[in-house]
Amino acid sequence: MKTEEPHAHPARLSRRELLLATASAAALGAAALARAADSPTPAAAAGAAAAAPSPKAPTGPFSLPALPYADNALDPVISSNTLGFHHGKHHQAYVDNLNKAVAGTPYAEMPLEAIIAATYGVPDRTAIYNNAAQHWNHSFYWRSLKAQGGGEPPAALKQRIEAVFGSVDACRKELLSAATTQFGSGWAWLVQEGDRLAVIKTGNADAPLRGGQRPLLTIDVWEHAYYLDYQNRRVDYVSGVLGKLIDWGFAAGNLGPA
Ligand SMILES: [Fe+2]
């Protein structure tokens, strides 16, 4: 498998992943992920460069994207210890396992989103599906957060939120409720369905990439996302994320046509 330039642009997905992702017109959310990966702010890029550990050489078509910020940038809501394990161990493991699982199969030549779509619900493809979806979800999650996030969304997104939830605060409460009522591991999402926004939750590795849903932002509620900092207090982790880290600008950039 090609390993071109994953180290030359540490804040980005590999060129191959970007090309493959953007080639899949059917993949909702792929363009958003590619845009975010392709257009880090100068500060974010500088932070990522400063924070990037020695990247591990990819062992297959997929590689771990560098964080778009320094690994202590989200402290104290998410500590550098948590971020280091979460990104460097958990996300890396999904990438490594995906590369192993697709080796020698037609999936090795497919875009990530196409792999997720092709393996969803297929019993003997569960390992490929889970690792592919978790690679996608985590890449999206890192970009759903930023240092000094929170606050108010950009006007275009704020209007769409108010049209459905009544207020941004009500939307935050919906996200907090989804995140804290997800039984076991999973994800809370703000998504666009047609011309309306919605808050949903998914279990384990599932992502809202089907059924006409376009993900706008996500919060990881697997225990590995918060246990080192908060133990079992998921509500405190999610409250901190929503108040201080969530990147409404990223969500606004993912909006599709109404
Ligand atoms: Fe995670």
py3Dmol code that shows the C-alpha trace and the ligand (Angstrom):
import py3Dmol

protein = """\
ATOM      1  CA  MET A   1       0.000   0.000   0.000  1.00  0.00           C
ATOM      2  CA  LYS A   2       1.111   3.509  -0.675  1.00  0.00           C
ATOM      3  CA  THR A   3       2.340   5.534   2.241  1.00  0.00           C
ATOM      4  CA  GLU A   4       2.848   8.825   0.475  1.00  0.00           C
ATOM      5  CA  GLU A   5       3.318  11.940   2.535  1.00  0.00           C
ATOM      6  CA  PRO A   6       1.465  11.129   5.737  1.00  0.00           C
ATOM      7  CA  HIS A   7       4.214  12.889   7.647  1.00  0.00           C
ATOM      8  CA  ALA A   8       4.522  15.941   5.436  1.00  0.00           C
ATOM      9  CA  HIS A   9       1.079  17.252   6.438  1.00  0.00           C
ATOM     10  CA  PRO A  10       0.541  16.100   9.993  1.00  0.00           C
ATOM     11  CA  ALA A  11      -2.711  18.059  10.403  1.00  0.00           C
ATOM     12  CA  ARG A  12      -4.315  16.296   7.470  1.00  0.00           C
ATOM     13  CA  LEU A  13      -5.614  12.962   6.450  1.00  0.00           C
ATOM     14  CA  SER A  14      -3.265  11.259   4.028  1.00  0.00           C
ATOM     15  CA  ARG A  15      -3.614  12.430   0.450  1.00  0.00           C
ATOM     16  CA  ARG A  16      -4.903   9.018  -0.536  1.00  0.00           C
ATOM     17  CA  GLU A  17      -7.618   9.093   2.119  1.00  0.00           C
ATOM     18  CA  LEU A  18      -8.674  12.565   1.056  1.00  0.00           C
ATOM     19  CA  LEU A  19      -8.855  11.598  -2.591  1.00  0.00           C
ATOM     20  CA  LEU A  20     -10.782   8.466  -1.795  1.00  0.00           C
ATOM     21  CA  ALA A  21     -13.101  10.238   0.581  1.00  0.00           C
ATOM     22  CA  THR A  22     -13.910  13.097  -1.713  1.00  0.00           C
ATOM     23  CA  ALA A  23     -14.428  10.679  -4.615  1.00  0.00           C
ATOM     24  CA  SER A  24     -17.415   9.186  -2.846  1.00  0.00           C
ATOM     25  CA  ALA A  25     -20.273  11.493  -3.731  1.00  0.00           C
ATOM     26  CA  ALA A  26     -22.718   9.315  -1.854  1.00  0.00           C
ATOM     27  CA  ALA A  27     -20.918   9.603   1.439  1.00  0.00           C
ATOM     28  CA  LEU A  28     -22.660  12.175   3.592  1.00  0.00           C
ATOM     29  CA  GLY A  29     -20.196  13.842   5.841  1.00  0.00           C
ATOM     30  CA  ALA A  30     -17.170  12.848   3.836  1.00  0.00           C
ATOM     31  CA  ALA A  31     -16.833  16.235   2.240  1.00  0.00           C
ATOM     32  CA  ALA A  32     -17.143  17.885   5.624  1.00  0.00           C
ATOM     33  CA  LEU A  33     -14.403  15.736   7.030  1.00  0.00           C
ATOM     34  CA  ALA A  34     -12.191  16.393   4.051  1.00  0.00           C
ATOM     35  CA  ARG A  35     -12.839  20.152   4.203  1.00  0.00           C
ATOM     36  CA  ALA A  36     -11.969  20.260   7.855  1.00  0.00           C
ATOM     37  CA  ALA A  37      -8.863  18.214   7.307  1.00  0.00           C
ATOM     38  CA  ASP A  38      -7.849  20.276   4.328  1.00  0.00           C
ATOM     39  CA  SER A  39      -8.367  23.671   5.898  1.00  0.00           C
ATOM     40  CA  PRO A  40      -6.990  23.830   9.380  1.00  0.00           C
ATOM     41  CA  THR A  41      -6.679  27.323  10.737  1.00  0.00           C
ATOM     42  CA  PRO A  42      -3.089  28.564  10.863  1.00  0.00           C
ATOM     43  CA  ALA A  43      -3.186  28.440  14.651  1.00  0.00           C
ATOM     44  CA  ALA A  44      -4.593  24.935  14.647  1.00  0.00           C
ATOM     45  CA  ALA A  45      -2.035  23.801  12.133  1.00  0.00           C
ATOM     46  CA  ALA A  46       0.751  25.305  14.177  1.00  0.00           C
ATOM     47  CA  GLY A  47      -0.612  23.691  17.321  1.00  0.00           C
ATOM     48  CA  ALA A  48      -0.890  20.339  15.632  1.00  0.00           C
ATOM     49  CA  ALA A  49       2.631  20.597  14.330  1.00  0.00           C
ATOM     50  CA  ALA A  50       3.906  21.477  17.759  1.00  0.00           C
ATOM     51  CA  ALA A  51       1.929  18.679  19.373  1.00  0.00           C
ATOM     52  CA  ALA A  52       2.425  15.951  16.842  1.00  0.00           C
ATOM     53  CA  PRO A  53       4.205  12.979  18.300  1.00  0.00           C
ATOM     54  CA  SER A  54       6.430  11.007  15.999  1.00  0.00           C
ATOM     55  CA  PRO A  55       3.788   9.648  13.666  1.00  0.00           C
ATOM     56  CA  LYS A  56       3.709   5.942  13.255  1.00  0.00           C
ATOM     57  CA  ALA A  57       4.325   4.744   9.731  1.00  0.00           C
ATOM     58  CA  PRO A  58       1.036   3.497   8.266  1.00  0.00           C
ATOM     59  CA  THR A  59       0.832  -0.226   7.722  1.00  0.00           C
ATOM     60  CA  GLY A  60      -1.988  -0.025   5.190  1.00  0.00           C
ATOM     61  CA  PRO A  61      -4.160   2.409   3.273  1.00  0.00           C
ATOM     62  CA  PHE A  62      -5.345   4.250   6.372  1.00  0.00           C
ATOM     63  CA  SER A  63      -3.365   6.413   8.747  1.00  0.00           C
ATOM     64  CA  LEU A  64      -3.969   8.246  11.986  1.00  0.00           C
ATOM     65  CA  PRO A  65      -4.700  11.935  11.359  1.00  0.00           C
ATOM     66  CA  ALA A  66      -2.787  14.266  13.650  1.00  0.00           C
ATOM     67  CA  LEU A  67      -4.863  16.192  16.135  1.00  0.00           C
ATOM     68  CA  PRO A  68      -5.784  19.666  14.874  1.00  0.00           C
ATOM     69  CA  TYR A  69      -4.482  21.159  18.146  1.00  0.00           C
ATOM     70  CA  ALA A  70      -1.831  20.535  20.777  1.00  0.00           C
ATOM     71  CA  ASP A  71      -2.516  17.603  23.068  1.00  0.00           C
ATOM     72  CA  ASN A  72      -2.863  19.953  26.055  1.00  0.00           C
ATOM     73  CA  ALA A  73      -5.061  22.459  24.212  1.00  0.00           C
ATOM     74  CA  LEU A  74      -8.312  21.083  25.625  1.00  0.00           C
ATOM     75  CA  ASP A  75      -7.097  21.044  29.225  1.00  0.00           C
ATOM     76  CA  PRO A  76      -8.641  21.053  31.810  1.00  0.00           C
ATOM     77  CA  VAL A  77     -11.893  19.790  30.283  1.00  0.00           C
ATOM     78  CA  ILE A  78     -10.012  17.019  28.492  1.00  0.00           C
ATOM     79  CA  SER A  79      -6.520  16.494  29.861  1.00  0.00           C
ATOM     80  CA  SER A  80      -3.468  15.829  27.739  1.00  0.00           C
ATOM     81  CA  ASN A  81      -3.323  12.423  29.429  1.00  0.00           C
ATOM     82  CA  THR A  82      -6.799  11.524  28.197  1.00  0.00           C
ATOM     83  CA  LEU A  83      -6.181  13.015  24.778  1.00  0.00           C
ATOM     84  CA  GLY A  84      -2.886  11.179  24.435  1.00  0.00           C
ATOM     85  CA  PHE A  85      -4.404   7.806  25.225  1.00  0.00           C
ATOM     86  CA  HIS A  86      -7.574   8.456  23.269  1.00  0.00           C
ATOM     87  CA  HIS A  87      -5.862   9.598  20.102  1.00  0.00           C
ATOM     88  CA  GLY A  88      -2.532   7.832  20.308  1.00  0.00           C
ATOM     89  CA  LYS A  89      -3.759   4.485  21.614  1.00  0.00           C
ATOM     90  CA  HIS A  90      -7.482   4.033  20.965  1.00  0.00           C
ATOM     91  CA  HIS A  91      -7.806   5.803  17.612  1.00  0.00           C
ATOM     92  CA  GLN A  92      -4.453   4.396  16.503  1.00  0.00           C
ATOM     93  CA  ALA A  93      -5.680   0.892  17.359  1.00  0.00           C
ATOM     94  CA  TYR A  94      -8.779   1.343  15.195  1.00  0.00           C
ATOM     95  CA  VAL A  95      -6.575   2.411  12.306  1.00  0.00           C
ATOM     96  CA  ASP A  96      -4.141  -0.455  12.817  1.00  0.00           C
ATOM     97  CA  ASN A  97      -6.918  -3.019  13.129  1.00  0.00           C
ATOM     98  CA  LEU A  98      -8.652  -1.655  10.045  1.00  0.00           C
ATOM     99  CA  ASN A  99      -5.453  -1.902   8.027  1.00  0.00           C
ATOM    100  CA  LYS A 100      -4.977  -5.502   9.163  1.00  0.00           C
ATOM    101  CA  ALA A 101      -8.597  -6.421   8.462  1.00  0.00           C
ATOM    102  CA  VAL A 102      -8.680  -5.028   4.917  1.00  0.00           C
ATOM    103  CA  ALA A 103      -5.264  -6.339   3.876  1.00  0.00           C
ATOM    104  CA  GLY A 104      -5.615  -8.495   0.804  1.00  0.00           C
ATOM    105  CA  THR A 105      -9.314  -7.727   0.371  1.00  0.00           C
ATOM    106  CA  PRO A 106     -11.136  -5.434  -2.067  1.00  0.00           C
ATOM    107  CA  TYR A 107     -11.847  -3.123   0.885  1.00  0.00           C
ATOM    108  CA  ALA A 108      -8.209  -2.061   0.818  1.00  0.00           C
ATOM    109  CA  GLU A 109      -8.929  -0.081  -2.339  1.00  0.00           C
ATOM    110  CA  MET A 110     -12.210   1.453  -1.188  1.00  0.00           C
ATOM    111  CA  PRO A 111     -12.913   4.854   0.365  1.00  0.00           C
ATOM    112  CA  LEU A 112     -13.491   4.721   4.109  1.00  0.00           C
ATOM    113  CA  GLU A 113     -17.163   5.694   3.791  1.00  0.00           C
ATOM    114  CA  ALA A 114     -17.738   3.041   1.147  1.00  0.00           C
ATOM    115  CA  ILE A 115     -16.276   0.411   3.463  1.00  0.00           C
ATOM    116  CA  ILE A 116     -18.615   1.534   6.237  1.00  0.00           C
ATOM    117  CA  ALA A 117     -21.614   1.370   3.908  1.00  0.00           C
ATOM    118  CA  ALA A 118     -20.640  -2.001   2.440  1.00  0.00           C
ATOM    119  CA  THR A 119     -20.017  -3.738   5.753  1.00  0.00           C
ATOM    120  CA  TYR A 120     -22.872  -2.329   7.848  1.00  0.00           C
ATOM    121  CA  GLY A 121     -24.984  -5.206   9.157  1.00  0.00           C
ATOM    122  CA  VAL A 122     -22.903  -7.871   7.412  1.00  0.00           C
ATOM    123  CA  PRO A 123     -22.190 -10.518  10.077  1.00  0.00           C
ATOM    124  CA  ASP A 124     -18.780 -11.660   8.870  1.00  0.00           C
ATOM    125  CA  ARG A 125     -17.615  -8.103   8.266  1.00  0.00           C
ATOM    126  CA  THR A 126     -18.244  -6.799  11.764  1.00  0.00           C
ATOM    127  CA  ALA A 127     -14.585  -6.251  12.583  1.00  0.00           C
ATOM    128  CA  ILE A 128     -14.001  -4.251   9.420  1.00  0.00           C
ATOM    129  CA  TYR A 129     -17.160  -2.211   9.967  1.00  0.00           C
ATOM    130  CA  ASN A 130     -16.419  -1.425  13.601  1.00  0.00           C
ATOM    131  CA  ASN A 131     -12.857  -0.289  12.993  1.00  0.00           C
ATOM    132  CA  ALA A 132     -13.722   1.662   9.845  1.00  0.00           C
ATOM    133  CA  ALA A 133     -16.608   3.453  11.539  1.00  0.00           C
ATOM    134  CA  GLN A 134     -14.548   4.198  14.638  1.00  0.00           C
ATOM    135  CA  HIS A 135     -11.764   5.638  12.469  1.00  0.00           C
ATOM    136  CA  TRP A 136     -14.317   7.911  10.765  1.00  0.00           C
ATOM    137  CA  ASN A 137     -16.065   8.852  14.012  1.00  0.00           C
ATOM    138  CA  HIS A 138     -12.875   9.785  15.835  1.00  0.00           C
ATOM    139  CA  SER A 139     -11.538  11.825  12.917  1.00  0.00           C
ATOM    140  CA  PHE A 140     -14.825  13.750  13.004  1.00  0.00           C
ATOM    141  CA  TYR A 141     -14.818  14.066  16.793  1.00  0.00           C
ATOM    142  CA  TRP A 142     -11.386  15.694  16.968  1.00  0.00           C
ATOM    143  CA  ARG A 143     -12.659  18.392  14.640  1.00  0.00           C
ATOM    144  CA  SER A 144     -15.863  18.857  16.597  1.00  0.00           C
ATOM    145  CA  LEU A 145     -13.742  20.289  19.416  1.00  0.00           C
ATOM    146  CA  LYS A 146     -11.393  23.229  19.748  1.00  0.00           C
ATOM    147  CA  ALA A 147      -9.628  25.182  22.456  1.00  0.00           C
ATOM    148  CA  GLN A 148     -11.825  28.051  23.632  1.00  0.00           C
ATOM    149  CA  GLY A 149     -14.843  26.487  21.975  1.00  0.00           C
ATOM    150  CA  GLY A 150     -18.394  26.604  23.251  1.00  0.00           C
ATOM    151  CA  GLY A 151     -20.174  29.936  23.207  1.00  0.00           C
ATOM    152  CA  GLU A 152     -22.608  30.805  20.469  1.00  0.00           C
ATOM    153  CA  PRO A 153     -22.805  29.278  16.981  1.00  0.00           C
ATOM    154  CA  PRO A 154     -22.306  31.340  13.820  1.00  0.00           C
ATOM    155  CA  ALA A 155     -25.495  33.135  12.765  1.00  0.00           C
ATOM    156  CA  ALA A 156     -26.481  30.720   9.989  1.00  0.00           C
ATOM    157  CA  LEU A 157     -26.292  27.718  12.289  1.00  0.00           C
ATOM    158  CA  LYS A 158     -27.848  29.575  15.204  1.00  0.00           C
ATOM    159  CA  GLN A 159     -30.939  30.341  13.131  1.00  0.00           C
ATOM    160  CA  ARG A 160     -31.281  26.697  12.135  1.00  0.00           C
ATOM    161  CA  ILE A 161     -30.890  25.619  15.767  1.00  0.00           C
ATOM    162  CA  GLU A 162     -33.446  28.120  17.027  1.00  0.00           C
ATOM    163  CA  ALA A 163     -35.923  27.026  14.358  1.00  0.00           C
ATOM    164  CA  VAL A 164     -35.950  23.501  15.777  1.00  0.00           C
ATOM    165  CA  PHE A 165     -34.941  23.686  19.417  1.00  0.00           C
ATOM    166  CA  GLY A 166     -36.082  27.207  20.280  1.00  0.00           C
ATOM    167  CA  SER A 167     -32.666  28.271  21.567  1.00  0.00           C
ATOM    168  CA  VAL A 168     -29.025  27.271  21.528  1.00  0.00           C
ATOM    169  CA  ASP A 169     -29.265  26.432  25.206  1.00  0.00           C
ATOM    170  CA  ALA A 170     -32.128  24.037  24.491  1.00  0.00           C
ATOM    171  CA  CYS A 171     -29.995  22.385  21.810  1.00  0.00           C
ATOM    172  CA  ARG A 172     -27.153  22.017  24.296  1.00  0.00           C
ATOM    173  CA  LYS A 173     -29.556  20.366  26.732  1.00  0.00           C
ATOM    174  CA  GLU A 174     -30.698  17.949  24.028  1.00  0.00           C
ATOM    175  CA  LEU A 175     -27.092  17.034  23.289  1.00  0.00           C
ATOM    176  CA  LEU A 176     -26.362  16.581  26.996  1.00  0.00           C
ATOM    177  CA  SER A 177     -29.416  14.372  27.368  1.00  0.00           C
ATOM    178  CA  ALA A 178     -28.521  12.254  24.333  1.00  0.00           C
ATOM    179  CA  ALA A 179     -24.942  11.870  25.531  1.00  0.00           C
ATOM    180  CA  THR A 180     -25.858  10.928  29.077  1.00  0.00           C
ATOM    181  CA  THR A 181     -28.733   8.584  28.216  1.00  0.00           C
ATOM    182  CA  GLN A 182     -26.815   6.600  25.618  1.00  0.00           C
ATOM    183  CA  PHE A 183     -26.596   3.231  27.353  1.00  0.00           C
ATOM    184  CA  GLY A 184     -23.026   2.015  27.254  1.00  0.00           C
ATOM    185  CA  SER A 185     -20.595   3.129  24.581  1.00  0.00           C
ATOM    186  CA  GLY A 186     -21.608   5.393  21.750  1.00  0.00           C
ATOM    187  CA  TRP A 187     -21.886   8.887  20.358  1.00  0.00           C
ATOM    188  CA  ALA A 188     -24.130  11.955  20.561  1.00  0.00           C
ATOM    189  CA  TRP A 189     -24.626  13.901  17.330  1.00  0.00           C
ATOM    190  CA  LEU A 190     -26.091  17.055  15.915  1.00  0.00           C
ATOM    191  CA  VAL A 191     -27.261  16.117  12.443  1.00  0.00           C
ATOM    192  CA  GLN A 192     -29.106  17.642   9.549  1.00  0.00           C
ATOM    193  CA  GLU A 193     -32.059  15.742   8.141  1.00  0.00           C
ATOM    194  CA  GLY A 194     -33.326  17.510   5.059  1.00  0.00           C
ATOM    195  CA  ASP A 195     -33.957  21.086   6.093  1.00  0.00           C
ATOM    196  CA  ARG A 196     -34.141  20.378   9.828  1.00  0.00           C
ATOM    197  CA  LEU A 197     -31.568  19.733  12.506  1.00  0.00           C
ATOM    198  CA  ALA A 198     -31.851  16.932  15.037  1.00  0.00           C
ATOM    199  CA  VAL A 199     -29.961  15.537  18.008  1.00  0.00           C
ATOM    200  CA  ILE A 200     -29.469  11.781  17.943  1.00  0.00           C
ATOM    201  CA  LYS A 201     -27.371   9.159  19.675  1.00  0.00           C
ATOM    202  CA  THR A 202     -25.766   6.022  18.270  1.00  0.00           C
ATOM    203  CA  GLY A 203     -24.388   2.943  19.985  1.00  0.00           C
ATOM    204  CA  ASN A 204     -20.879   1.558  19.783  1.00  0.00           C
ATOM    205  CA  ALA A 205     -19.346   2.399  16.380  1.00  0.00           C
ATOM    206  CA  ASP A 206     -22.461   3.497  14.520  1.00  0.00           C
ATOM    207  CA  ALA A 207     -22.432   6.824  12.725  1.00  0.00           C
ATOM    208  CA  PRO A 208     -25.291   8.729  11.078  1.00  0.00           C
ATOM    209  CA  LEU A 209     -24.055   8.131   7.543  1.00  0.00           C
ATOM    210  CA  ARG A 210     -27.267   6.558   6.299  1.00  0.00           C
ATOM    211  CA  GLY A 211     -30.890   7.523   5.983  1.00  0.00           C
ATOM    212  CA  GLY A 212     -30.315  11.016   4.683  1.00  0.00           C
ATOM    213  CA  GLN A 213     -28.581  12.253   7.817  1.00  0.00           C
ATOM    214  CA  ARG A 214     -25.648  14.630   7.574  1.00  0.00           C
ATOM    215  CA  PRO A 215     -23.475  14.768  10.709  1.00  0.00           C
ATOM    216  CA  LEU A 216     -22.631  18.273  11.887  1.00  0.00           C
ATOM    217  CA  LEU A 217     -20.752  17.509  15.116  1.00  0.00           C
ATOM    218  CA  THR A 218     -20.284  14.651  17.542  1.00  0.00           C
ATOM    219  CA  ILE A 219     -19.343  13.910  21.150  1.00  0.00           C
ATOM    220  CA  ASP A 220     -17.647  10.619  21.997  1.00  0.00           C
ATOM    221  CA  VAL A 221     -19.239   9.062  25.077  1.00  0.00           C
ATOM    222  CA  TRP A 222     -17.201   5.889  25.217  1.00  0.00           C
ATOM    223  CA  GLU A 223     -15.663   5.653  28.691  1.00  0.00           C
ATOM    224  CA  HIS A 224     -12.176   5.953  27.211  1.00  0.00           C
ATOM    225  CA  ALA A 225     -13.091   9.535  26.227  1.00  0.00           C
ATOM    226  CA  TYR A 226     -13.438  10.713  29.815  1.00  0.00           C
ATOM    227  CA  TYR A 227     -12.715   8.032  32.432  1.00  0.00           C
ATOM    228  CA  LEU A 228      -9.183   9.177  33.329  1.00  0.00           C
ATOM    229  CA  ASP A 229     -10.476  12.684  34.066  1.00  0.00           C
ATOM    230  CA  TYR A 230     -14.012  12.093  35.304  1.00  0.00           C
ATOM    231  CA  GLN A 231     -14.274   8.370  36.182  1.00  0.00           C
ATOM    232  CA  ASN A 232     -18.005   7.630  35.846  1.00  0.00           C
ATOM    233  CA  ARG A 233     -19.167  11.268  35.718  1.00  0.00           C
ATOM    234  CA  ARG A 234     -20.091  11.377  32.054  1.00  0.00           C
ATOM    235  CA  VAL A 235     -22.387  14.343  32.650  1.00  0.00           C
ATOM    236  CA  ASP A 236     -19.461  16.478  33.856  1.00  0.00           C
ATOM    237  CA  TYR A 237     -17.363  15.579  30.805  1.00  0.00           C
ATOM    238  CA  VAL A 238     -20.186  16.344  28.361  1.00  0.00           C
ATOM    239  CA  SER A 239     -21.091  19.561  30.163  1.00  0.00           C
ATOM    240  CA  GLY A 240     -17.492  20.706  29.902  1.00  0.00           C
ATOM    241  CA  VAL A 241     -17.318  19.835  26.224  1.00  0.00           C
ATOM    242  CA  LEU A 242     -20.530  21.683  25.417  1.00  0.00           C
ATOM    243  CA  GLY A 243     -19.583  24.693  27.489  1.00  0.00           C
ATOM    244  CA  LYS A 244     -15.942  25.121  26.575  1.00  0.00           C
ATOM    245  CA  LEU A 245     -14.827  22.946  23.669  1.00  0.00           C
ATOM    246  CA  ILE A 246     -17.548  22.340  21.124  1.00  0.00           C
ATOM    247  CA  ASP A 247     -16.681  23.882  17.764  1.00  0.00           C
ATOM    248  CA  TRP A 248     -19.887  25.381  16.418  1.00  0.00           C
ATOM    249  CA  GLY A 249     -17.951  26.770  13.472  1.00  0.00           C
ATOM    250  CA  PHE A 250     -17.059  23.234  12.386  1.00  0.00           C
ATOM    251  CA  ALA A 251     -20.723  22.270  12.654  1.00  0.00           C
ATOM    252  CA  ALA A 252     -21.760  25.330  10.639  1.00  0.00           C
ATOM    253  CA  GLY A 253     -19.278  24.408   7.943  1.00  0.00           C
ATOM    254  CA  ASN A 254     -20.876  20.992   7.626  1.00  0.00           C
ATOM    255  CA  LEU A 255     -24.363  22.375   6.968  1.00  0.00           C
ATOM    256  CA  GLY A 256     -25.801  21.311   3.665  1.00  0.00           C
ATOM    257  CA  PRO A 257     -28.474  22.969   1.559  1.00  0.00           C
ATOM    258  CA  ALA A 258     -31.720  23.522   3.432  1.00  0.00           C
TER     259      ALA A 258
END
"""
ligand_1 = """\
1
LIG
Fe -13.221 7.311 21.455
"""
view = py3Dmol.view(width=600, height=400)
view.addModel(protein, "pdb")
view.setStyle({"model": 0}, {"cartoon": {"style": "trace"}})
view.addModel(ligand_1, "xyz")
view.setStyle({"model": 1}, {"stick": {}})
view.zoomTo()
view.show()
